[in-house]
Amino acid sequence: MILDKKTYKLDGNKYYDAVSDKHQIVVGHTGVVNMNHINTWNNRLNGSYKKTAPFTIALDGTVYEHYDPKFYSDFTSEKNLNRFIIPIVLENEGWLIKDIKNNRYLNWLGNIYNREDSVVTKKWRGKEYWAPYSDAQFDSLLELLDYLCGKFKITKETIGYNTKVDNIIGYNGISVKSNYSTEFTDLSPAWDFVKFKNNLEGINIKK
């Protein structure tokens, strides 16, 4: 895991510098690539946008730390939860639209999907086509979670699926943003939840 703490460091207006105990890690994705979500974070609300995350894992597996994870942001709509979680976002376009006439896919901004990785097809939450996550992201996330769970004494286990979960606020472990609401589509069906749970928790891993 390559950890870069300098390239995309955020200023203090993008998070709250109060410190509190953590009991959950929430994984989502950016909705854009080329680290363009950083521009959004920096430019919205006159530079005071706080729906940020302390970590981004790029498609090549590089982990960028934007601020110390002991602090918190407005990452979820659950204001009573935000100070107790550590958000991580994976660089990923999310859901795609199939342009049948031109035999291509477009992202939600109308830009052409041009990565070589094949699009994942599965109907879920009103969408059907999904940008894939990378193997490098998968491996880096496992390493980052191992580090964070050890440092903050968070239980190293995960829910293991991306549907809504009741009473998730008190959960101690690793969740994804779509566990909180049916409005969210991250992590998408392109993520291998079974493989992730098995690797994270050491379940039936074949050597």
Z-matrix of the N, CA and C atoms (Angstrom, degrees):
N
C 1 1.467
C 2 1.517 1 109.53
N 3 1.313 2 115.94 1 124.68
C 4 1.464 3 121.44 2 175.50
C 5 1.523 4 108.26 3 -96.09
N 6 1.335 5 116.94 4 120.17
C 7 1.466 6 121.96 5 -178.42
C 8 1.525 7 109.47 6 -109.64
N 9 1.314 8 115.58 7 116.72
C 10 1.469 9 122.91 8 -179.21
C 11 1.526 10 108.63 9 -109.71
N 12 1.327 11 116.21 10 113.57
C 13 1.461 12 121.22 11 -177.92
C 14 1.530 13 113.08 12 -100.86
N 15 1.314 14 117.57 13 2.00
C 16 1.464 15 119.53 14 -171.99
C 17 1.529 16 114.24 15 -113.45
N 18 1.336 17 117.34 16 -40.42
C 19 1.466 18 120.19 17 -168.00
C 20 1.527 19 113.42 18 -60.45
N 21 1.345 20 117.38 19 -43.43
C 22 1.469 21 120.78 20 -176.37
C 23 1.531 22 111.57 21 -121.11
N 24 1.297 23 116.00 22 40.82
C 25 1.463 24 120.63 23 179.27
C 26 1.526 25 109.49 24 -67.29
N 27 1.337 26 117.05 25 133.43
C 28 1.464 27 122.02 26 -179.79
C 29 1.516 28 110.93 27 -97.83
N 30 1.336 29 115.08 28 149.50
C 31 1.461 30 118.12 29 177.43
C 32 1.526 31 110.44 30 -79.90
N 33 1.310 32 115.73 31 170.38
C 34 1.458 33 122.36 32 -173.26
C 35 1.511 34 115.88 33 -65.25
N 36 1.345 35 118.58 34 -9.28
C 37 1.466 36 121.00 35 177.16
C 38 1.530 37 112.70 36 -80.04
N 39 1.330 38 117.41 37 -6.44
C 40 1.470 39 121.11 38 -175.35
C 41 1.524 40 112.96 39 -99.75
N 42 1.336 41 117.91 40 4.02
C 43 1.464 42 121.95 41 -179.58
C 44 1.523 43 108.58 42 -162.35
N 45 1.321 44 116.07 43 172.18
C 46 1.464 45 121.70 44 176.72
C 47 1.527 46 108.65 45 -102.39
N 48 1.321 47 116.67 46 131.97
C 49 1.462 48 119.33 47 -175.06
C 50 1.526 49 113.84 48 -90.79
N 51 1.340 50 116.58 49 19.87
C 52 1.462 51 120.14 50 173.49
C 53 1.531 52 108.85 51 -80.24
N 54 1.308 53 116.41 52 144.41
C 55 1.469 54 122.41 53 -176.89
C 56 1.520 55 110.00 54 -107.30
N 57 1.328 56 116.09 55 136.17
C 58 1.464 57 120.59 56 176.74
C 59 1.519 58 109.28 57 -149.78
N 60 1.325 59 117.10 58 163.03
C 61 1.459 60 121.43 59 178.28
C 62 1.531 61 109.94 60 -65.47
N 63 1.316 62 116.79 61 147.99
C 64 1.465 63 122.32 62 179.11
C 65 1.530 64 109.63 63 -112.06
N 66 1.339 65 115.87 64 141.67
C 67 1.454 66 118.41 65 176.07
C 68 1.533 67 112.93 66 -132.03
N 69 1.330 68 117.34 67 1.06
C 70 1.465 69 119.54 68 -178.51
C 71 1.526 70 110.74 69 -150.81
N 72 1.327 71 115.19 70 143.84
C 73 1.458 72 122.11 71 172.55
C 74 1.524 73 107.52 72 -113.90
N 75 1.327 74 117.25 73 128.92
C 76 1.466 75 122.47 74 -177.53
C 77 1.526 76 109.05 75 -114.44
N 78 1.331 77 116.34 76 123.46
C 79 1.463 78 121.22 77 -177.83
C 80 1.526 79 110.04 78 -105.25
N 81 1.315 80 116.38 79 131.23
C 82 1.463 81 122.32 80 176.30
C 83 1.513 82 109.40 81 -135.55
N 84 1.334 83 116.78 82 -165.45
C 85 1.460 84 118.38 83 173.35
C 86 1.522 85 110.61 84 -136.02
N 87 1.330 86 115.74 85 172.20
C 88 1.461 87 121.43 86 -168.55
C 89 1.529 88 113.61 87 -86.34
N 90 1.347 89 118.03 88 -29.34
C 91 1.459 90 121.02 89 -175.97
C 92 1.517 91 113.66 90 84.58
N 93 1.323 92 116.32 91 -8.54
C 94 1.471 93 122.35 92 178.19
C 95 1.526 94 108.32 93 -143.60
N 96 1.336 95 116.03 94 168.16
C 97 1.463 96 120.30 95 176.98
C 98 1.524 97 109.70 96 -120.61
N 99 1.329 98 116.05 97 -174.37
C 100 1.469 99 122.86 98 -177.66
C 101 1.525 100 112.03 99 60.49
N 102 1.340 101 115.12 100 25.63
C 103 1.473 102 122.09 101 178.46
C 104 1.530 103 112.26 102 58.28
N 105 1.335 104 116.75 103 25.38
C 106 1.464 105 120.46 104 -178.15
C 107 1.526 106 112.92 105 -69.46
N 108 1.326 107 118.42 106 -16.29
C 109 1.462 108 119.49 107 177.18
C 110 1.529 109 111.29 108 -65.14
N 111 1.326 110 116.53 109 -24.14
C 112 1.465 111 119.73 110 178.08
C 113 1.529 112 110.35 111 -65.33
N 114 1.341 113 116.85 112 -38.27
C 115 1.465 114 120.27 113 176.48
C 116 1.523 115 110.79 114 -61.20
N 117 1.332 116 116.06 115 -40.75
C 118 1.464 117 119.96 116 177.50
C 119 1.517 118 110.37 117 -62.67
N 120 1.302 119 117.17 118 -48.11
C 121 1.459 120 120.37 119 179.45
C 122 1.528 121 111.99 120 -57.91
N 123 1.322 122 116.45 121 -39.17
C 124 1.462 123 120.32 122 -176.45
C 125 1.523 124 113.66 123 -77.39
N 126 1.329 125 117.66 124 -27.22
C 127 1.464 126 120.12 125 -170.88
C 128 1.528 127 115.19 126 -103.32
N 129 1.328 128 118.24 127 -19.76
C 130 1.467 129 119.19 128 -177.94
C 131 1.518 130 111.32 129 -77.29
N 132 1.319 131 115.69 130 151.10
C 133 1.475 132 123.36 131 177.93
C 134 1.521 133 111.71 132 52.27
N 135 1.333 134 115.17 133 42.55
C 136 1.462 135 121.07 134 177.52
C 137 1.527 136 113.12 135 53.51
N 138 1.332 137 114.46 136 37.32
C 139 1.454 138 119.02 137 176.33
C 140 1.506 139 115.22 138 85.67
N 141 1.341 140 117.43 139 8.10
C 142 1.465 141 120.70 140 -178.14
C 143 1.526 142 112.46 141 -114.01
N 144 1.318 143 117.11 142 21.26
C 145 1.465 144 122.53 143 179.86
C 146 1.530 145 109.46 144 -68.21
N 147 1.333 146 116.59 145 128.97
C 148 1.460 147 119.50 146 -174.47
C 149 1.536 148 114.48 147 -121.11
N 150 1.341 149 117.90 148 11.66
C 151 1.465 150 118.48 149 174.86
C 152 1.532 151 108.49 150 -86.61
N 153 1.305 152 114.20 151 63.32
C 154 1.453 153 122.20 152 -173.30
C 155 1.524 154 110.71 153 -113.50
N 156 1.319 155 115.86 154 178.03
C 157 1.460 156 122.57 155 176.48
C 158 1.522 157 108.49 156 -135.16
N 159 1.308 158 118.20 157 148.14
C 160 1.464 159 119.60 158 179.12
C 161 1.527 160 113.53 159 -72.34
N 162 1.342 161 117.11 160 -17.43
C 163 1.465 162 119.57 161 -177.45
C 164 1.521 163 111.85 162 -134.48
N 165 1.335 164 115.51 163 140.11
C 166 1.461 165 123.02 164 166.12
C 167 1.516 166 107.73 165 -123.76
N 168 1.338 167 115.88 166 135.81
C 169 1.464 168 120.38 167 172.32
C 170 1.516 169 107.37 168 -107.95
N 171 1.331 170 116.06 169 113.13
C 172 1.459 171 121.97 170 -177.68
C 173 1.525 172 110.74 171 -72.33
N 174 1.328 173 116.40 172 167.46
C 175 1.459 174 121.40 173 -179.08
C 176 1.520 175 112.29 174 -59.77
N 177 1.338 176 117.41 175 -29.75
C 178 1.464 177 119.78 176 179.41
C 179 1.518 178 112.81 177 -84.12
N 180 1.343 179 117.22 178 3.61
C 181 1.448 180 121.81 179 177.76
C 182 1.506 181 115.33 180 92.62
N 183 1.322 182 118.30 181 -7.20
C 184 1.463 183 120.74 182 177.83
C 185 1.525 184 109.98 183 -64.83
N 186 1.323 185 116.37 184 134.01
C 187 1.459 186 121.92 185 177.97
C 188 1.519 187 108.42 186 -101.08
N 189 1.321 188 116.09 187 121.75
C 190 1.466 189 121.21 188 177.64
C 191 1.524 190 108.94 189 -104.96
N 192 1.328 191 115.57 190 125.15
C 193 1.465 192 120.08 191 174.72
C 194 1.530 193 108.05 192 -97.57
N 195 1.328 194 116.76 193 120.07
C 196 1.460 195 121.40 194 -175.82
C 197 1.521 196 112.64 195 -92.88
N 198 1.317 197 116.72 196 -28.10
C 199 1.462 198 122.65 197 173.43
C 200 1.522 199 107.79 198 -162.89
N 201 1.309 200 116.11 199 167.48
C 202 1.461 201 121.11 200 -175.84
C 203 1.531 202 109.95 201 -63.98
N 204 1.338 203 118.36 202 127.55
C 205 1.470 204 120.34 203 -177.98
C 206 1.527 205 114.76 204 -67.68
N 207 1.313 206 118.21 205 -4.98
C 208 1.467 207 119.80 206 174.84
C 209 1.529 208 110.81 207 -72.67
N 210 1.361 209 116.15 208 -17.65
C 211 1.457 210 121.13 209 176.48
C 212 1.536 211 109.28 210 -89.51
N 213 1.337 212 117.93 211 -175.64
C 214 1.460 213 119.21 212 -177.98
C 215 1.523 214 111.83 213 -146.09
N 216 1.345 215 115.97 214 171.79
C 217 1.462 216 122.22 215 -177.18
C 218 1.524 217 109.34 216 -138.91
N 219 1.331 218 116.08 217 -169.02
C 220 1.474 219 122.08 218 175.47
C 221 1.526 220 110.13 219 -99.15
N 222 1.318 221 117.75 220 40.56
C 223 1.459 222 122.41 221 -171.45
C 224 1.519 223 113.18 222 -58.00
N 225 1.322 224 118.62 223 -42.40
C 226 1.462 225 121.62 224 178.12
C 227 1.523 226 110.05 225 -110.09
N 228 1.315 227 116.42 226 170.19
C 229 1.464 228 121.53 227 177.17
C 230 1.526 229 111.32 228 -80.89
N 231 1.334 230 116.61 229 -7.51
C 232 1.465 231 121.79 230 179.30
C 233 1.527 232 109.25 231 -85.90
N 234 1.325 233 116.41 232 89.12
C 235 1.458 234 120.14 233 -174.71
C 236 1.522 235 113.12 234 -61.32
N 237 1.328 236 116.47 235 -29.68
C 238 1.460 237 119.51 236 179.14
C 239 1.524 238 112.60 237 -75.62
N 240 1.318 239 116.19 238 -11.29
C 241 1.460 240 120.69 239 -178.20
C 242 1.518 241 113.00 240 -99.79
N 243 1.316 242 117.66 241 -33.44
C 244 1.459 243 121.73 242 -167.89
C 245 1.523 244 114.49 243 -52.03
N 246 1.300 245 117.72 244 -38.35
C 247 1.466 246 119.33 245 -176.96
C 248 1.525 247 112.15 246 -71.65
N 249 1.334 248 117.28 247 -12.69
C 250 1.467 249 120.66 248 -176.70
C 251 1.526 250 113.30 249 -106.44
N 252 1.338 251 117.68 250 5.90
C 253 1.464 252 120.62 251 -178.70
C 254 1.523 253 111.28 252 -118.45
N 255 1.344 254 114.20 253 161.76
C 256 1.463 255 121.87 254 171.61
C 257 1.523 256 107.03 255 -119.22
N 258 1.326 257 118.84 256 109.95
C 259 1.469 258 120.63 257 179.29
C 260 1.532 259 111.45 258 -82.90
N 261 1.320 260 115.10 259 145.22
C 262 1.460 261 123.16 260 172.22
C 263 1.520 262 107.21 261 -133.05
N 264 1.335 263 117.83 262 134.57
C 265 1.468 264 119.68 263 175.48
C 266 1.531 265 109.78 264 -118.15
N 267 1.337 266 114.69 265 139.96
C 268 1.452 267 122.32 266 175.59
C 269 1.521 268 108.83 267 -98.72
N 270 1.311 269 116.51 268 134.98
C 271 1.460 270 120.20 269 177.65
C 272 1.525 271 109.06 270 -66.82
N 273 1.334 272 117.13 271 118.28
C 274 1.463 273 121.00 272 -174.52
C 275 1.523 274 109.04 273 -169.08
N 276 1.332 275 116.85 274 141.06
C 277 1.465 276 121.46 275 -177.97
C 278 1.525 277 113.13 276 -74.03
N 279 1.332 278 117.81 277 -21.48
C 280 1.460 279 119.95 278 -178.53
C 281 1.518 280 111.80 279 83.24
N 282 1.349 281 116.94 280 -139.09
C 283 1.464 282 120.30 281 -177.04
C 284 1.529 283 111.33 282 -77.38
N 285 1.325 284 114.20 283 150.20
C 286 1.455 285 121.97 284 -176.49
C 287 1.525 286 110.77 285 -125.26
N 288 1.307 287 115.69 286 159.58
C 289 1.462 288 123.10 287 176.31
C 290 1.527 289 108.22 288 -111.63
N 291 1.329 290 117.62 289 133.30
C 292 1.460 291 120.60 290 178.89
C 293 1.524 292 110.02 291 -87.95
N 294 1.312 293 114.80 292 119.64
C 295 1.467 294 122.07 293 176.32
C 296 1.528 295 107.05 294 -93.57
N 297 1.335 296 115.97 295 89.90
C 298 1.467 297 121.04 296 -173.59
C 299 1.529 298 111.37 297 -63.55
N 300 1.309 299 117.22 298 -40.38
C 301 1.467 300 121.22 299 -177.28
C 302 1.523 301 111.97 300 -58.06
N 303 1.329 302 115.81 301 -40.14
C 304 1.466 303 120.11 302 -176.58
C 305 1.536 304 113.08 303 -105.73
N 306 1.348 305 115.42 304 7.20
C 307 1.474 306 121.11 305 177.49
C 308 1.530 307 111.92 306 52.29
N 309 1.322 308 115.06 307 57.28
C 310 1.458 309 119.96 308 -179.59
C 311 1.525 310 109.25 309 -155.00
N 312 1.313 311 115.85 310 173.79
C 313 1.460 312 121.98 311 178.07
C 314 1.525 313 109.18 312 -119.59
N 315 1.315 314 115.10 313 146.33
C 316 1.463 315 121.47 314 177.17
C 317 1.524 316 108.97 315 -120.66
N 318 1.322 317 116.31 316 147.03
C 319 1.463 318 118.48 317 174.89
C 320 1.516 319 109.90 318 -85.09
N 321 1.326 320 116.28 319 179.60
C 322 1.464 321 120.00 320 -174.52
C 323 1.525 322 113.19 321 -65.85
N 324 1.333 323 117.61 322 -13.61
C 325 1.461 324 121.85 323 176.55
C 326 1.533 325 112.02 324 -92.37
N 327 1.349 326 115.66 325 -3.67
C 328 1.454 327 119.57 326 -179.24
C 329 1.514 328 114.14 327 90.00
N 330 1.340 329 116.93 328 4.58
C 331 1.459 330 120.96 329 178.95
C 332 1.529 331 110.21 330 -84.98
N 333 1.318 332 116.83 331 149.26
C 334 1.461 333 121.93 332 -178.32
C 335 1.530 334 110.33 333 -71.85
N 336 1.324 335 115.35 334 131.87
C 337 1.459 336 120.05 335 173.16
C 338 1.524 337 107.13 336 -76.75
N 339 1.334 338 117.50 337 118.36
C 340 1.461 339 120.00 338 -173.62
C 341 1.520 340 113.99 339 -126.44
N 342 1.320 341 117.43 340 17.03
C 343 1.462 342 118.97 341 174.56
C 344 1.523 343 109.99 342 -75.92
N 345 1.322 344 116.52 343 154.65
C 346 1.465 345 120.84 344 -179.29
C 347 1.524 346 111.58 345 -76.15
N 348 1.335 347 117.94 346 -23.83
C 349 1.467 348 121.26 347 -178.94
C 350 1.527 349 110.76 348 -64.68
N 351 1.326 350 115.63 349 136.79
C 352 1.463 351 121.10 350 -175.77
C 353 1.524 352 112.12 351 -68.22
N 354 1.302 353 116.07 352 142.70
C 355 1.461 354 122.94 353 177.77
C 356 1.533 355 109.12 354 -71.15
N 357 1.318 356 116.32 355 142.61
C 358 1.459 357 122.42 356 178.41
C 359 1.525 358 108.71 357 -93.23
N 360 1.323 359 116.73 358 131.99
C 361 1.458 360 121.90 359 -179.53
C 362 1.522 361 110.04 360 -109.37
N 363 1.310 362 116.72 361 116.95
C 364 1.465 363 122.31 362 175.32
C 365 1.520 364 108.72 363 -165.04
N 366 1.326 365 116.90 364 128.02
C 367 1.457 366 120.66 365 179.24
C 368 1.521 367 109.93 366 -75.77
N 369 1.332 368 115.76 367 125.29
C 370 1.468 369 120.78 368 -178.48
C 371 1.526 370 108.99 369 -162.68
N 372 1.316 371 115.61 370 129.20
C 373 1.466 372 122.72 371 178.13
C 374 1.526 373 113.08 372 49.59
N 375 1.330 374 115.25 373 43.19
C 376 1.456 375 120.37 374 173.96
C 377 1.514 376 115.21 375 82.07
N 378 1.313 377 117.97 376 3.58
C 379 1.466 378 122.33 377 178.93
C 380 1.524 379 108.61 378 -122.83
N 381 1.350 380 115.91 379 165.03
C 382 1.467 381 118.91 380 -177.07
C 383 1.521 382 113.53 381 -131.43
N 384 1.311 383 118.31 382 -26.82
C 385 1.462 384 120.86 383 -174.54
C 386 1.529 385 109.91 384 -118.50
N 387 1.339 386 114.98 385 138.22
C 388 1.465 387 120.16 386 -171.82
C 389 1.518 388 111.61 387 -136.62
N 390 1.317 389 115.85 388 139.33
C 391 1.461 390 120.39 389 174.29
C 392 1.528 391 109.17 390 -72.27
N 393 1.325 392 118.27 391 138.29
C 394 1.458 393 120.52 392 -178.74
C 395 1.524 394 112.79 393 -76.54
N 396 1.312 395 115.58 394 151.85
C 397 1.459 396 121.70 395 168.19
C 398 1.529 397 106.75 396 -87.54
N 399 1.309 398 117.91 397 162.16
C 400 1.464 399 119.93 398 -176.54
C 401 1.532 400 111.31 399 -99.92
N 402 1.313 401 115.42 400 156.86
C 403 1.462 402 120.87 401 175.94
C 404 1.529 403 110.50 402 -61.65
N 405 1.317 404 116.18 403 -36.47
C 406 1.465 405 120.05 404 179.44
C 407 1.524 406 110.73 405 -63.71
N 408 1.321 407 117.53 406 -37.67
C 409 1.469 408 120.80 407 176.52
C 410 1.523 409 110.73 408 -65.24
N 411 1.311 410 116.26 409 -41.88
C 412 1.463 411 121.55 410 179.75
C 413 1.525 412 109.88 411 -57.86
N 414 1.321 413 116.45 412 -49.51
C 415 1.462 414 120.82 413 -177.88
C 416 1.531 415 111.47 414 -65.95
N 417 1.320 416 116.81 415 -42.65
C 418 1.469 417 119.97 416 -179.07
C 419 1.523 418 111.71 417 -66.95
N 420 1.341 419 116.40 418 -36.00
C 421 1.459 420 119.11 419 178.43
C 422 1.521 421 110.39 420 -63.81
N 423 1.325 422 117.58 421 -43.00
C 424 1.461 423 120.33 422 178.15
C 425 1.528 424 110.85 423 -59.09
N 426 1.315 425 117.29 424 -43.01
C 427 1.469 426 120.87 425 179.73
C 428 1.520 427 111.32 426 -66.59
N 429 1.328 428 116.32 427 -42.68
C 430 1.461 429 119.90 428 -179.60
C 431 1.524 430 110.85 429 -65.16
N 432 1.319 431 117.04 430 -41.60
C 433 1.460 432 120.62 431 179.20
C 434 1.526 433 111.23 432 -64.75
N 435 1.311 434 116.78 433 -39.02
C 436 1.459 435 120.42 434 177.84
C 437 1.534 436 109.92 435 -60.12
N 438 1.312 437 115.46 436 -43.32
C 439 1.467 438 121.04 437 178.99
C 440 1.530 439 111.75 438 -65.71
N 441 1.330 440 116.92 439 -48.41
C 442 1.463 441 120.71 440 -175.83
C 443 1.526 442 112.25 441 -68.81
N 444 1.333 443 116.45 442 -40.68
C 445 1.467 444 119.31 443 179.52
C 446 1.522 445 110.74 444 -62.81
N 447 1.323 446 116.58 445 -37.65
C 448 1.451 447 119.75 446 177.44
C 449 1.514 448 112.57 447 -69.24
N 450 1.311 449 116.84 448 -43.17
C 451 1.462 450 121.08 449 -176.42
C 452 1.522 451 112.51 450 -69.67
N 453 1.336 452 116.60 451 -39.80
C 454 1.462 453 120.41 452 -174.83
C 455 1.533 454 112.99 453 -104.85
N 456 1.324 455 115.91 454 6.49
C 457 1.474 456 121.47 455 176.85
C 458 1.536 457 111.89 456 57.09
N 459 1.335 458 114.88 457 46.04
C 460 1.462 459 122.63 458 175.77
C 461 1.528 460 108.36 459 -96.39
N 462 1.321 461 117.10 460 137.16
C 463 1.455 462 120.83 461 -179.32
C 464 1.530 463 110.44 462 -60.51
N 465 1.326 464 115.72 463 128.55
C 466 1.465 465 120.76 464 -176.25
C 467 1.528 466 109.91 465 -86.52
N 468 1.309 467 115.05 466 70.92
C 469 1.455 468 122.08 467 174.92
C 470 1.522 469 108.18 468 -147.93
N 471 1.326 470 115.63 469 160.53
C 472 1.464 471 119.41 470 -176.64
C 473 1.519 472 110.76 471 -134.06
N 474 1.318 473 116.48 472 157.64
C 475 1.462 474 121.99 473 179.42
C 476 1.526 475 110.41 474 -63.23
N 477 1.311 476 117.14 475 -40.87
C 478 1.456 477 119.97 476 172.05
C 479 1.513 478 116.75 477 93.07
N 480 1.312 479 118.31 478 7.99
C 481 1.463 480 121.66 479 175.72
C 482 1.528 481 108.08 480 -157.22
N 483 1.346 482 116.95 481 172.79
C 484 1.465 483 119.96 482 -171.64
C 485 1.527 484 114.31 483 -115.51
N 486 1.328 485 118.04 484 17.78
C 487 1.463 486 120.19 485 176.01
C 488 1.528 487 110.38 486 -88.27
N 489 1.327 488 116.00 487 168.10
C 490 1.453 489 121.06 488 -177.24
C 491 1.532 490 111.01 489 -66.67
N 492 1.328 491 115.51 490 139.88
C 493 1.462 492 122.30 491 -179.47
C 494 1.523 493 108.86 492 -120.98
N 495 1.326 494 116.99 493 128.90
C 496 1.458 495 120.79 494 177.65
C 497 1.526 496 110.44 495 -74.55
N 498 1.319 497 115.95 496 147.93
C 499 1.467 498 122.50 497 176.18
C 500 1.531 499 112.62 498 55.02
N 501 1.320 500 115.73 499 39.22
C 502 1.459 501 119.88 500 -177.17
C 503 1.535 502 112.81 501 -76.84
N 504 1.317 503 116.26 502 -17.09
C 505 1.462 504 119.69 503 -175.85
C 506 1.522 505 111.86 504 -56.67
N 507 1.317 506 117.67 505 -37.41
C 508 1.455 507 120.46 506 -177.60
C 509 1.513 508 114.40 507 -87.46
N 510 1.323 509 117.84 508 2.80
C 511 1.461 510 121.24 509 -176.49
C 512 1.514 511 111.30 510 -67.40
N 513 1.324 512 116.73 511 135.72
C 514 1.464 513 122.31 512 175.74
C 515 1.525 514 107.55 513 -107.41
N 516 1.316 515 116.71 514 107.71
C 517 1.450 516 120.98 515 -178.49
C 518 1.515 517 110.76 516 154.36
N 519 1.331 518 116.43 517 -149.77
C 520 1.458 519 122.46 518 -173.96
C 521 1.525 520 109.98 519 -116.55
N 522 1.314 521 116.02 520 124.75
C 523 1.462 522 122.25 521 -179.83
C 524 1.519 523 109.31 522 -122.21
N 525 1.324 524 116.46 523 177.97
C 526 1.464 525 121.29 524 171.17
C 527 1.522 526 107.89 525 -122.73
N 528 1.309 527 116.35 526 160.00
C 529 1.459 528 120.63 527 -172.48
C 530 1.526 529 112.46 528 -60.44
N 531 1.336 530 117.16 529 -33.91
C 532 1.463 531 120.04 530 -178.64
C 533 1.524 532 112.94 531 -71.60
N 534 1.334 533 117.94 532 -8.89
C 535 1.466 534 120.49 533 172.36
C 536 1.521 535 111.71 534 -69.81
N 537 1.346 536 117.64 535 -16.04
C 538 1.455 537 122.18 536 -174.95
C 539 1.515 538 114.01 537 -91.66
N 540 1.324 539 116.72 538 -30.67
C 541 1.459 540 119.29 539 -175.98
C 542 1.525 541 110.35 540 -158.65
N 543 1.332 542 116.23 541 148.52
C 544 1.463 543 120.36 542 176.73
C 545 1.527 544 111.37 543 -73.44
N 546 1.322 545 117.73 544 -6.45
C 547 1.459 546 121.62 545 178.37
C 548 1.528 547 111.62 546 -78.35
N 549 1.331 548 117.25 547 -21.61
C 550 1.458 549 121.16 548 -176.96
C 551 1.529 550 110.77 549 -91.39
N 552 1.328 551 116.40 550 145.10
C 553 1.462 552 120.99 551 178.04
C 554 1.530 553 111.69 552 -120.61
N 555 1.324 554 116.09 553 24.40
C 556 1.458 555 119.07 554 175.91
C 557 1.541 556 109.58 555 -129.80
N 558 1.304 557 112.42 556 131.56
C 559 1.446 558 129.17 557 4.16
C 560 1.530 559 110.22 558 -80.12
N 561 1.326 560 114.39 559 149.24
C 562 1.460 561 120.94 560 -173.91
C 563 1.523 562 111.64 561 -85.98
N 564 1.346 563 117.70 562 175.78
C 565 1.461 564 121.14 563 176.06
C 566 1.531 565 113.83 564 -63.10
N 567 1.325 566 117.59 565 -9.32
C 568 1.462 567 120.14 566 176.37
C 569 1.525 568 112.24 567 -71.08
N 570 1.328 569 116.90 568 -15.62
C 571 1.461 570 121.32 569 179.06
C 572 1.516 571 109.49 570 -85.78
N 573 1.339 572 116.99 571 135.90
C 574 1.465 573 121.92 572 179.54
C 575 1.527 574 108.91 573 -87.26
N 576 1.328 575 116.05 574 92.38
C 577 1.465 576 120.65 575 -174.68
C 578 1.530 577 112.58 576 -69.34
N 579 1.319 578 117.54 577 -34.96
C 580 1.464 579 120.36 578 179.71
C 581 1.525 580 110.24 579 -66.98
N 582 1.315 581 116.70 580 -48.37
C 583 1.461 582 121.09 581 178.18
C 584 1.528 583 110.84 582 -61.03
N 585 1.320 584 115.56 583 -40.50
C 586 1.460 585 120.32 584 179.91
C 587 1.527 586 111.47 585 -62.35
N 588 1.313 587 116.81 586 -48.01
C 589 1.462 588 120.58 587 -179.75
C 590 1.527 589 111.00 588 -63.19
N 591 1.321 590 116.15 589 -43.16
C 592 1.458 591 120.01 590 -179.60
C 593 1.520 592 112.68 591 -63.05
N 594 1.324 593 116.25 592 -43.07
C 595 1.459 594 120.28 593 -179.78
C 596 1.523 595 111.95 594 -71.26
N 597 1.309 596 116.05 595 -39.81
C 598 1.464 597 119.88 596 -178.75
C 599 1.519 598 111.77 597 -66.16
N 600 1.311 599 115.67 598 -44.94
C 601 1.460 600 120.65 599 -173.92
C 602 1.529 601 113.02 600 -97.94
N 603 1.337 602 117.43 601 0.52
C 604 1.455 603 120.95 602 177.73
C 605 1.502 604 113.68 603 69.46
N 606 1.339 605 117.39 604 38.16
C 607 1.463 606 121.86 605 -177.21
C 608 1.518 607 110.80 606 -98.23
N 609 1.327 608 117.15 607 118.09
C 610 1.475 609 122.64 608 173.68
C 611 1.527 610 112.91 609 53.07
N 612 1.305 611 115.79 610 41.81
C 613 1.463 612 119.06 611 178.66
C 614 1.529 613 109.06 612 -84.40
N 615 1.349 614 116.42 613 122.27
C 616 1.448 615 120.79 614 179.47
C 617 1.532 616 109.61 615 -86.91
N 618 1.313 617 115.92 616 127.53
C 619 1.457 618 120.60 617 179.25
C 620 1.543 619 110.32 618 -84.33
